[in-house]
Amino acid sequence: MTKIYKIPAHATSGTPQIILRCPGCKTVGYFVPFGNINDIESGQFSFGQRRCPDPQCATHVFVVYEMPYRKLLNSYPVELIDFDQEGLPESIVHFFNEALTCFSESCYYASALMIRRTLEEICDLNGATGKTLNDRIDQLKTKATLSPEIFESLHVLRMLGNDAAHVKSKDFENIGKEELEAAIELVKVILKAVYQNVSLLKRLKALQKK
């Protein structure tokens, strides 16, 4: 998701620093210019290169900002919505990150499809089989102990993905930014329920007296 930040007063002279969430290490900080590379100005826009201030990361980012107020318009790689990846299978992280990348570029139909693919991966990794995703989510009830609300959420997200994939599916009036923002937050809740709550419980039980 594109965010616009005002550059603070101490950075208003010379080549500006840009505040970003790093697409590499995920921390937020002032991305600094490369010492020997100047920004390029074209009318009201400027284009430049920055790096993460953490020397252990130093991710290289291209930025586009508006003059004269130095408002950030875009950065590449794009800044993604953050989510807790601890305890998640690698394939789940991969597919959900693709959904977030599509969302950040305003490709909402593509984002809905990748959320659907994330749900399919959850079912597959938990051994839930069936001809359709609807069937697999229903079988997931026999594989995982989850609340009725979580299973309802899985089906609602499935319907959103169906609308993105099929012309005749019309469960949602629109597939846009608002729908995908809600869907992404719902996926986070589902991932926490399926994977991360169990992991936290195991950590706590390991600390119990023997």
PAMAR-971894 format. One record per residue: residue in one letter; x, y, z of N, C-alpha, C in turn; residue number from 1. Coordinates in steps of 0.1 Angstrom, whole numbers, m for minus. Each point is the difference from the previous one (the first is absolute). Example, Ala and Ser with C-alpha at 12.3 -4.5 7.8 and 13.67 -1.06 7.14 Angstrom:
(a,(132,m57,78),(m9,12,0),(9,12,0),1) (s,(m4,11,m7),(9,11,0),(m8,11,8),2) 
% end
This chain:
(m,(8,m12,0),(m8,12,0),(9,12,0),1) (t,(m2,9,m9),(8,13,m1),(m4,9,11),2) (k,(11,5,7),(m2,9,11),(8,13,m3),3) (i,(m5,11,4),(6,13,m2),(5,5,14),4) (y,(13,3,0),(6,5,13),(6,14,m3),5) (k,(m2,9,10),(7,13,m1),(15,m2,6),6) (i,(9,5,m8),(14,m1,5),(2,10,11),7) (p,(6,m4,12),(1,9,11),(10,12,m3),8) (a,(m1,10,9),(7,12,m3),(15,m2,m1),9) (h,(6,m9,8),(14,m2,0),(5,m6,m13),10) (a,(m9,m4,m9),(4,m7,m12),(m4,8,m12),11) (t,(m3,13,1),(m5,8,m11),(10,7,m8),12) (s,(12,m2,3),(11,5,m8),(8,m11,m7),13) (g,(4,3,m12),(8,m11,m7),(m9,m11,m5),14) (t,(6,m12,m2),(m8,m11,m4),(m7,m6,12),15) (p,(m14,0,m1),(m7,m4,12),(0,m14,4),16) (q,(0,m3,13),(m2,m13,5),(m15,m4,m2),17) (i,(m3,m13,m1),(m14,m4,m1),(m3,m10,10),18) (i,(m12,2,7),(m3,m10,11),(m9,m11,m7),19) (l,(4,m12,3),(m6,m12,m6),(0,m12,9),20) (r,(m9,m9,m2),(1,m14,6),(9,m8,m10),21) (c,(11,m5,4),(9,m7,m9),(m6,m12,m6),22) (p,(0,m2,m13),(m6,m12,m6),(9,m12,3),23) (g,(12,2,5),(9,m11,3),(m1,m4,15),24) (c,(3,8,9),(0,m3,14),(m12,4,8),25) (k,(m9,7,m7),(m13,4,5),(0,11,11),26) (t,(12,5,4),(0,11,9),(m3,13,m6),27) (v,(m4,10,8),(m3,13,m5),(11,10,3),28) (g,(5,8,m9),(11,9,3),(2,9,m12),29) (y,(9,10,2),(4,9,m11),(9,m6,m10),30) (f,(m4,m2,m12),(8,m6,m10),(9,11,m5),31) (v,(13,m2,m1),(10,10,m3),(5,m1,m14),32) (p,(3,11,m6),(6,0,m14),(13,m7,m1),33) (f,(3,m4,m12),(14,m5,m3),(8,13,m2),34) (g,(12,0,7),(8,12,0),(3,6,m14),35) (n,(3,m8,m10),(4,5,m13),(m10,m1,m11),36) (i,(m13,m2,4),(m10,m1,m10),(m11,11,3),37) (n,(m1,10,m9),(m10,10,1),(m14,m4,m5),38) (d,(m10,6,6),(m14,m2,m5),(m1,7,m14),39) (i,(m10,m5,m8),(m3,6,m13),(m13,7,2),40) (e,(0,13,m4),(m13,8,0),(m6,1,m14),41) (s,(m13,m2,0),(m8,2,m13),(m13,7,3),42) (g,(0,13,m2),(m12,8,3),(m2,0,15),43) (q,(m12,m4,4),(m3,0,15),(4,m13,7),44) (f,(6,m10,m8),(3,m13,6),(15,m1,1),45) (s,(4,m8,10),(14,m4,1),(1,m15,2),46) (f,(11,m6,m6),(2,m14,1),(14,m3,6),47) (g,(1,m9,9),(13,m2,6),(1,m15,6),48) (q,(12,m2,6),(3,m13,5),(3,2,15),49) (r,(m4,m9,8),(2,0,15),(4,m14,5),50) (r,(5,0,12),(3,m13,6),(m5,0,14),51) (c,(m3,m12,5),(m4,m2,14),(11,4,9),52) (p,(m4,8,11),(11,5,9),(6,m11,9),53) (d,(m6,m12,0),(6,m11,8),(11,m6,m8),54) (p,(13,1,4),(11,m5,m8),(0,m15,m2),55) (q,(m8,m7,9),(m1,m15,m2),(m10,m3,m11),56) (c,(m8,10,m4),(m10,m2,m11),(5,7,m13),57) (a,(0,13,1),(4,9,m11),(m8,m3,m13),58) (t,(m13,m3,1),(m8,m3,m12),(0,13,m9),59) (h,(1,m2,m13),(1,10,m10),(m15,3,m5),60) (v,(m4,13,1),(m14,3,m4),(1,12,m9),61) (f,(m9,0,m10),(m2,11,m9),(m12,8,5),62) (v,(1,13,0),(m11,9,5),(m4,10,m10),63) (v,(m13,4,0),(m6,10,m8),(m7,10,10),64) (y,(4,13,0),(m6,9,9),(m3,13,m7),65) (e,(m10,7,5),(m5,12,m6),(7,13,5),66) (m,(4,9,m9),(6,12,4),(m11,11,0),67) (p,(1,11,8),(11,3,9),(m1,m5,14),68) (y,(m11,m7,3),(m3,m4,14),(6,m13,4),69) (r,(7,m7,m10),(7,m12,2),(m9,m11,7),70) (k,(m12,m2,m6),(m9,m10,4),(3,m13,m8),71) (l,(1,m11,8),(3,m13,m7),(m13,m4,m7),72) (l,(2,m4,m13),(m11,m5,m8),(0,m15,m2),73) (n,(12,m5,m2),(2,m14,m2),(14,m5,3),74) (s,(1,m12,3),(13,m6,3),(0,m14,m6),75) (y,(12,m5,m5),(2,m13,m6),(12,m6,5),76) (p,(0,m13,6),(m12,m8,1),(m10,7,9),77) (v,(m13,m3,m3),(m11,7,7),(0,m4,15),78) (e,(m6,10,8),(m1,m2,14),(m13,m9,2),79) (l,(2,m11,6),(m12,m9,2),(m6,1,14),80) (i,(m12,m3,1),(m7,m1,13),(8,m11,8),81) (d,(3,3,13),(8,m9,8),(m9,m10,6),82) (f,(5,m12,2),(m7,m11,8),(10,m9,7),83) (d,(m4,m6,10),(8,m8,9),(2,m14,m8),84) (q,(13,m3,m3),(3,m12,m8),(5,m11,9),85) (e,(1,2,13),(5,m10,9),(m9,m12,1),86) (g,(6,m12,m2),(m8,m12,1),(m8,m4,m13),87) (l,(1,8,m11),(m7,m3,m12),(8,m8,m9),88) (p,(m6,m9,m7),(7,m8,m11),(5,9,m11),89) (e,(11,m3,m5),(7,8,m11),(m10,3,m11),90) (s,(m7,m10,m5),(m9,2,m11),(m11,9,3),91) (i,(m5,0,12),(m11,9,4),(5,15,0),92) (v,(12,2,5),(6,13,m1),(2,5,m14),93) (h,(4,m9,m9),(2,3,m14),(m12,5,m7),94) (f,(m11,m8,2),(m13,3,m7),(m6,13,6),95) (f,(0,1,13),(m6,12,6),(8,12,m3),96) (n,(13,m1,m1),(8,12,m4),(m3,4,m15),97) (e,(m3,m10,m8),(m4,4,m14),(m13,7,0),98) (a,(m10,m4,9),(m12,7,1),(2,14,5),99) (l,(9,2,9),(3,14,5),(7,8,m10),100) (t,(9,m6,m8),(7,7,m11),(m11,5,m11),101) (c,(m9,m9,m3),(m10,4,m10),(m9,12,6),102) (f,(m3,m1,13),(m8,11,6),(8,13,0),103) (s,(13,m1,3),(8,13,0),(0,7,m13),104) (e,(m2,m8,m11),(0,6,m13),(m14,2,m6),105) (s,(m10,0,10),(m14,2,m4),(m6,m10,m9),106) (c,(6,m12,0),(m5,m11,m9),(m9,m9,9),107) (y,(m12,5,3),(m8,m6,10),(m6,m14,m4),108) (y,(m3,m2,m13),(m5,m13,m4),(11,m10,1),109) (a,(12,4,m3),(11,m9,1),(3,m4,15),110) (s,(m1,11,8),(2,m3,15),(m10,m9,5),111) (a,(m13,1,m4),(m11,m9,4),(3,m15,m4),112) (l,(6,m1,m12),(3,m13,m5),(12,m7,8),113) (m,(9,9,4),(12,m6,8),(m5,m3,14),114) (i,(m9,8,5),(m6,m4,13),(m7,m14,0),115) (r,(m7,m2,m11),(m7,m13,m2),(11,m11,m1),116) (r,(11,3,m7),(11,m10,m1),(6,m3,14),117) (t,(0,11,8),(5,m2,14),(m9,m10,8),118) (l,(m13,2,m2),(m9,m9,6),(1,m14,m4),119) (e,(2,m2,m14),(2,m13,m5),(13,m7,6),120) (e,(10,8,2),(12,m5,6),(m2,m4,15),121) (i,(m8,7,7),(m3,m3,14),(m7,m14,0),122) (c,(m10,m2,m9),(m7,m12,0),(9,m12,m4),123) (d,(9,2,m10),(9,m10,m5),(10,m4,11),124) (l,(6,10,7),(9,m3,11),(m6,m8,12),125) (n,(m13,2,1),(m7,m6,11),(m7,m13,m4),126) (g,(3,m5,m12),(m6,m12,m5),(m14,0,m3),127) (a,(m6,12,m3),(m14,1,m3),(m2,m1,m15),128) (t,(m6,m11,m5),(m2,m2,m14),(m14,2,m5),129) (g,(m2,0,m13),(m14,1,m5),(1,6,m14),130) (k,(m11,m1,m8),(0,4,m14),(1,15,m1),131) (t,(m7,7,9),(0,15,0),(6,6,13),132) (l,(3,12,0),(5,7,12),(m11,0,10),133) (n,(m13,1,m3),(m11,m1,9),(1,m13,7),134) (d,(2,m11,m7),(1,m13,6),(12,m1,9),135) (r,(11,5,m4),(12,m1,8),(m1,8,13),136) (i,(m6,12,m1),(m2,7,13),(m9,m8,9),137) (d,(m11,m6,m5),(m9,m8,8),(8,m12,7),138) (q,(9,m6,m8),(7,m11,5),(10,4,11),139) (l,(5,13,m2),(10,5,10),(m6,0,14),140) (k,(m13,0,1),(m7,m1,14),(4,m13,7),141) (t,(3,m11,m8),(4,m12,6),(15,m1,3),142) (k,(8,10,m5),(14,0,1),(5,10,10),143) (a,(m7,10,3),(5,11,8),(m11,5,10),144) (t,(3,3,12),(m10,5,10),(0,15,m1),145) (l,(m10,5,m7),(m1,15,m2),(m14,4,4),146) (s,(m2,13,3),(m13,5,3),(m9,0,m12),147) (p,(m14,0,2),(m9,1,m12),(2,13,m7),148) (e,(5,11,7),(2,13,m7),(12,m1,m10),149) (i,(10,m8,4),(11,m2,m9),(m4,m7,m13),150) (f,(m8,m11,2),(m4,m7,m12),(m10,9,m9),151) (e,(m8,8,6),(m8,9,m7),(9,10,m8),152) (s,(10,5,7),(10,9,m7),(6,m6,m12),153) (l,(4,m13,1),(6,m7,m11),(m9,0,m12),154) (h,(m13,m3,3),(m9,m1,m11),(m3,14,m6),155) (v,(0,11,8),(m2,13,m6),(11,4,m9),156) (l,(12,m3,5),(12,3,m8),(0,m8,m13),157) (r,(m4,m13,1),(m2,m8,m12),(m9,6,m10),158) (m,(m11,6,5),(m10,6,m9),(6,13,m7),159) (l,(8,7,8),(7,12,m6),(9,m5,m11),160) (g,(8,m11,2),(9,m5,m10),(m8,m5,m12),161) (n,(m12,m6,2),(m8,m5,m11),(m4,12,m9),162) (d,(m4,11,7),(m5,12,m8),(12,5,m8),163) (a,(12,0,5),(11,5,m8),(4,m9,m12),164) (a,(m3,m13,2),(4,m10,m10),(m11,m2,m11),165) (h,(m13,1,4),(m11,m4,m9),(m9,12,m3),166) (v,(m4,1,m13),(m9,11,m4),(m14,m1,6),167) (k,(m4,m13,2),(m14,m2,4),(m1,0,16),168) (s,(11,0,7),(m1,1,14),(m2,14,5),169) (k,(m11,3,8),(m3,13,4),(m4,1,15),170) (d,(8,m6,8),(m3,1,14),(4,14,6),171) (f,(9,7,m6),(3,13,4),(m3,10,m11),172) (e,(m5,12,4),(m3,11,m10),(12,5,m6),173) (n,(11,0,7),(13,6,m5),(12,m8,6),174) (i,(11,0,m8),(12,m5,6),(10,12,m2),175) (g,(2,7,11),(9,12,0),(8,1,13),176) (k,(5,12,2),(9,2,11),(m7,m3,14),177) (e,(m12,4,2),(m6,m2,13),(m3,m15,3),178) (e,(m4,m7,m11),(m2,m15,2),(13,m7,3),179) (l,(10,4,m7),(13,m8,2),(7,4,13),180) (e,(m2,12,5),(5,4,13),(m6,m9,11),181) (a,(m13,m2,m1),(m7,m8,9),(4,m15,m1),182) (a,(1,m4,m13),(4,m14,m2),(14,m3,5),183) (i,(10,9,m2),(13,m2,5),(1,m1,15),184) (e,(m8,9,7),(0,m1,15),(m6,m13,4),185) (l,(m10,m5,m7),(m7,m13,3),(10,m11,m2),186) (v,(8,0,m10),(10,m10,m2),(10,m1,11),187) (k,(4,12,5),(9,1,12),(m6,m8,12),188) (v,(m13,3,2),(m7,m7,11),(0,m15,m2),189) (i,(m3,m4,m12),(0,m15,m3),(13,m6,2),190) (l,(11,6,m5),(13,m5,2),(4,m1,15),191) (k,(m4,9,7),(3,0,15),(m7,m12,6),192) (a,(m13,m2,m4),(m8,m10,6),(5,m14,m4),193) (v,(4,m2,m13),(4,m13,m5),(14,m3,5),194) (y,(9,9,0),(15,m3,2),(5,6,13),195) (q,(m2,13,2),(8,7,10),(m5,m1,14),196) (n,(m13,m2,2),(m5,m2,13),(5,m14,6),197) (v,(1,m10,m9),(5,m13,4),(15,1,4),198) (s,(7,8,m8),(14,2,3),(3,7,13),199) (l,(m9,10,3),(1,8,13),(m3,m9,11),200) (l,(m10,m9,m1),(m4,m9,10),(11,m9,4),201) (k,(7,m6,m11),(11,m9,2),(11,7,8),202) (r,(3,13,m4),(11,7,7),(m3,2,15),203) (l,(m13,3,3),(m4,3,14),(0,m14,8),204) (k,(m5,m10,m7),(0,m13,8),(14,m5,2),205) (a,(10,3,m9),(14,m4,2),(6,7,13),206) (l,(m6,11,4),(5,7,12),(m7,m5,13),207) (q,(m9,m9,m1),(m7,m5,12),(10,m9,8),208) (k,(m3,m1,13),(9,m8,8),(m2,m15,m4),209) (k,(10,m7,0),(0,m14,m4),(m6,m9,12),210) 
% end
